[in-house]
């Protein structure tokens, strides 16, 4: 991996720990910080943030008037990380509103926290959104930002990067395999957008060491993206953070053409324990709420996991696009 470097935050230097080949894990030596003070490097380079598994329902016993506690319902503190950052977009990785994704709960819990990001939000639906028939609350809240025709999948560009938001609730939308409507749309979209760098995101992880584990229904997504030489996949569902080395569709390490997956189910809802380790998993944490920041250069990217509240775990590094 190229361009690896230590990061400085104000007067706090973070020591670096090399993990595996080309991975950098940073431990933050202080309490909280603001992205606004972080050097951006090349002027005009877009920065985005992402997380899933976000907002508790107001009836949750951990809701605590919207501020939650150390164990759950931290959507206020995670959204506070984003408010004053100069972000080009905020990607929502599904289960944006618990427990059933109703419109009323979106308005009462998600709206006053993550909803403050407004037009920067680019959502993908999770399984809890579909606890309401047809994910009506989700589509009712996000409207056109959730994509056309209540399909839950769409694409767009930020800077020189192409982004693809997918709907991994396969049984609810007629399938996600290569011959499904979504699979055919994905193939056509990738063929029409030959960007140097491509990022896709959805809810259910194709690969995960977390409680839910690998989701084989997402296999078709991975195969199409791999064929198109995509670079990054972001997912949620497991309430933890995990970074994988680049992999092929069969879960084999592939540093040349493989896709790097980040599980970022750390948006605030709760934590799930990690009790096993998948092949090619480089970094894992099941105790920290926070968001993933990505800096999008023309031919490479930098990543940084930013913890919420007084947590100290973080993870950072860089890689090139295919």
Order of alpha helices (4+ residues) and beta strands (2+ residues): beta-beta-beta-beta-beta-alpha-beta-beta-alpha-beta-beta-alpha-beta-alpha-beta-beta-beta-beta-beta-beta-beta
